Structures are given as C-alpha cells and as structure tokens.
Amino acid sequence: MALWTYVTARWQSLLMDSYLHASAVVQATLLAAVIGVGLGVGVYRSPVGSAVATALTSAILTIPSFALLGLLIPVLGLGVPPTMVALVLYALLPIVRNTVVGLNGIDPAVVDAARGIGMSRLRVLTGVELRLAWPAILAGMRVSTQLLMGIAAIAAYVKGPGLGNLIFSGLSRVGSVNAVDLALVGTVGVIVIALLLDGGYVLVGRLTTPKGIRD
C-alpha cells in the first residue's frame, strides 16, 4: 500500500522519467544501427575486416559501464552527451555481428540472379541483400535495446536521464523513508519498459519482414 501511494502521488514525474529512459535507449539504438549496419556492410565481404570489427566492438563490452562513463566525463561533461555516447558504443556489437552474419548468410544464387537481371551493386545491396538480412539486423537491434535498458539506469552516475536516478536516490538513502520505494519503482519501471520495447520489436518484425523469409 505504501508503494502504491508513492506511485500515485508522483505518477507524473515517474512517467517523465520513464519517457526519458525509453527515449535515450531508443535513440541510442537507432544511432548504433546506422553506424553498425554501415560498418557491417563495409566489412562483411572480408573475413579479416569482419573479425576486426567484431573484436573491436566486443572489446567495448569488456569495459565496465562505470569506468567508461567516468572516462567520458572529462571530455563530454555530465548529462546527456556521455550517456548517449556510452549507450551507442555498448549497442554496436549485436548489430554489427548480426549484420555481418545476415549478409553472409544470403544464398549467392540470389545475388547472382539479381545481378543477372541488370541490377547495380548498390541496388543489389539495398534492394536484395539488406532486405534478406533485415530479420538478423532487427534481432541485433532487439538484443542491443535490452542490453541498454540496464546500462541506461547506471548512466544516472553521470546525471543521465531516466529511471536510474530513482534507483540511485533510493540506494543512497537506504534506511530512510521511501528509500526502498524509490529503488523498487525505478527497477520495476526499467523492466516494464524493456518488455514494452521488446513487444514493439516483435510487432515491427511482423510488419516489416516479408512472409517468404519470416520464421
């Protein structure tokens, strides 16, 4: 009852924090998709290039989020800039990897057929290869989004937007009134947003994936 009272009394600020959290994650994922797909397209034909791109983006994930955010503070300050840079960097690996896998998994006969009817290299890439690789790319974006949900909460360390501020406030006030409520509401909010975004990806996948290649 105390938790419910807390939520109803502060629902407007909670709604705004939820919106900011979801917005940061979605924007970072979209930026990472542009960068990651472009990088994947550039290297997927080269085994060495693919290995290097995957290794570099994998290395980013080995950096603890607190450490990366701390390293960005002297350069970008506090707030949104370091938050967005960190989120984009952490989102790259699943998208790059899935782009490379998706493009390499296309039947060469399909590409040869497209070239055989006079399609240019760019037209084959945009009209055939990327469309066939889209389910894999979308799956990478889906993984990245779920990964960023938790990292975005940690971004409260650098005064980033979102529900992480509630969690950090609650943890810093352990033993005081509403401390548990703050941390619990922030945590549950992150989980709810993650589930909603995941459902959105399922819907987007059904609407944008041709029936012929849909699982």
C-alpha positions in Angstrom: 0.0 0.0 0.0 2.8 2.4 0.8 4.4 1.7 -2.6 1.2 2.3 -4.4 0.6 5.5 -2.5 4.1 6.6 -3.5 3.4 5.8 -7.2 0.1 7.6 -7.3 1.5 10.7 -5.6 4.3 11.0 -8.1 3.0 9.4 -11.3 3.7 12.5 -13.4 7.4 12.6 -12.6 7.6 8.8 -12.8 6.0 9.0 -16.3 8.5 11.6 -17.4 11.5 9.6 -16.1 10.1 6.6 -17.9 9.8 8.5 -21.1 13.3 9.9 -20.9 14.7 6.4 -20.1 12.9 4.9 -23.1 13.8 7.8 -25.4 17.6 7.6 -24.6 17.6 3.8 -25.2 15.6 4.0 -28.5 17.7 7.0 -29.8 21.0 5.3 -28.9 19.8 2.0 -30.6 18.9 3.8 -33.8 22.2 5.7 -33.9 24.0 2.4 -33.2 22.0 0.8 -36.0 23.1 3.4 -38.5 26.7 3.0 -37.5 26.6 -0.7 -37.0 24.9 -1.6 -40.3 27.2 0.7 -42.2 30.2 -0.9 -40.6 28.8 -4.4 -41.2 28.2 -3.6 -44.9 31.7 -2.3 -45.2 33.4 -5.4 -43.8 31.1 -8.4 -44.4 32.9 -9.5 -47.6 36.3 -9.5 -45.8 36.9 -12.2 -43.2 39.7 -10.2 -41.7 37.6 -7.0 -41.7 34.7 -8.8 -40.1 36.9 -10.3 -37.4 38.4 -6.9 -36.6 35.1 -5.1 -36.5 33.6 -7.8 -34.2 36.7 -7.9 -32.0 36.7 -4.1 -31.6 33.0 -3.9 -30.7 33.4 -6.8 -28.4 36.2 -5.1 -26.6 33.9 -2.2 -25.8 31.6 -4.5 -23.9 34.5 -5.6 -21.7 34.8 -2.1 -20.3 32.7 -1.7 -17.1 30.0 0.8 -17.6 31.0 2.9 -14.6 34.6 3.1 -16.0 33.5 4.1 -19.5 31.1 6.8 -18.1 33.9 8.0 -15.8 36.3 8.3 -18.7 33.8 10.3 -20.7 33.2 12.9 -18.0 36.4 14.9 -18.6 35.7 15.0 -22.3 31.9 15.4 -22.5 30.9 16.6 -19.0 27.8 15.4 -17.3 24.3 14.7 -18.5 23.1 13.5 -21.9 26.3 13.6 -24.0 28.3 11.0 -22.1 25.1 8.9 -21.6 24.4 8.8 -25.3 28.0 8.1 -26.4 28.3 5.2 -23.9 24.9 3.7 -24.9 25.7 3.9 -28.6 29.1 2.2 -28.1 27.6 -0.6 -26.0 24.9 -1.2 -28.6 27.3 -1.8 -31.5 28.3 -5.4 -31.1 25.0 -7.2 -31.6 24.1 -5.0 -34.6 27.5 -5.3 -36.3 27.7 -9.0 -35.7 24.1 -9.7 -36.9 24.6 -7.5 -39.9 27.7 -9.5 -41.0 26.0 -12.8 -40.2 22.9 -11.9 -42.0 24.6 -10.6 -45.2 27.0 -13.6 -45.3 24.0 -16.0 -44.9 22.3 -14.9 -48.1 22.3 -17.6 -50.8 24.9 -16.5 -53.5 22.5 -17.7 -56.2 20.0 -15.0 -55.2 22.7 -12.3 -55.5 23.8 -13.7 -58.9 20.2 -13.7 -60.1 19.8 -10.1 -59.1 23.0 -9.1 -61.0 21.9 -11.2 -63.9 18.8 -9.0 -64.5 21.0 -5.9 -64.6 20.8 -4.6 -61.1 23.7 -2.4 -60.0 25.9 -3.3 -57.0 24.2 -0.7 -54.9 20.7 -1.8 -56.0 21.6 -5.4 -55.1 22.8 -4.3 -51.7 19.8 -2.1 -50.8 17.1 -4.0 -52.7 18.1 -7.6 -52.1 20.8 -8.2 -49.5 19.8 -5.8 -46.8 16.2 -6.9 -47.1 17.1 -10.5 -46.7 19.4 -9.7 -43.8 16.8 -7.5 -42.1 15.5 -10.1 -39.7 19.0 -10.7 -38.4 19.7 -6.9 -38.2 16.4 -6.4 -36.3 17.3 -9.2 -33.9 20.6 -7.5 -33.2 18.8 -4.2 -32.5 16.5 -6.1 -30.2 19.4 -7.5 -28.2 21.1 -4.1 -28.1 17.9 -2.5 -26.8 17.6 -4.9 -23.9 21.3 -4.5 -23.1 21.0 -0.8 -23.0 18.0 -0.8 -20.6 20.2 -1.7 -17.7 23.1 0.4 -18.7 20.9 3.5 -19.1 20.0 3.1 -15.5 23.7 3.2 -14.5 24.1 6.4 -16.5 22.5 8.2 -13.6 26.1 8.1 -12.3 26.8 10.9 -14.7 23.5 12.7 -14.2 22.0 11.0 -17.2 18.2 11.0 -17.8 15.9 8.2 -16.9 14.8 5.9 -14.1 18.4 5.3 -12.9 18.1 8.5 -10.9 15.3 6.9 -8.8 17.4 3.8 -8.3 20.5 5.7 -7.2 18.5 8.0 -5.0 16.9 5.1 -3.3 20.2 3.3 -2.7 21.8 6.4 -1.4 19.0 6.8 1.2 18.9 3.3 2.5 17.2 3.3 5.9 15.2 6.5 5.3 11.6 6.8 4.3 10.8 6.0 0.7 14.3 4.7 0.0 13.1 1.2 -0.9 10.1 2.7 -2.8 12.5 4.8 -5.0 14.7 1.9 -5.9 11.9 -0.6 -6.4 9.8 1.8 -8.6 12.9 2.6 -10.7 13.8 -1.1 -11.1 10.2 -2.2 -12.0 9.9 0.7 -14.4 13.0 -0.4 -16.3 11.6 -4.0 -16.5 8.2 -2.7 -17.8 9.8 -0.5 -20.4 12.0 -3.4 -21.5 9.0 -5.6 -22.0 7.1 -3.0 -23.9 10.0 -2.3 -26.3 10.6 -6.0 -26.8 6.9 -6.3 -27.8 7.4 -3.4 -30.1 10.2 -5.2 -31.9 8.0 -8.3 -32.3 5.4 -6.1 -34.0 7.9 -4.3 -36.2 9.4 -7.6 -37.2 6.0 -8.9 -38.3 5.1 -5.7 -40.2 8.5 -5.3 -42.0 9.7 -8.9 -42.7 8.4 -10.4 -45.9 6.3 -13.5 -45.4 8.7 -15.6 -47.5 11.6 -15.1 -45.1 9.7 -14.8 -41.8 10.5 -17.6 -39.3 
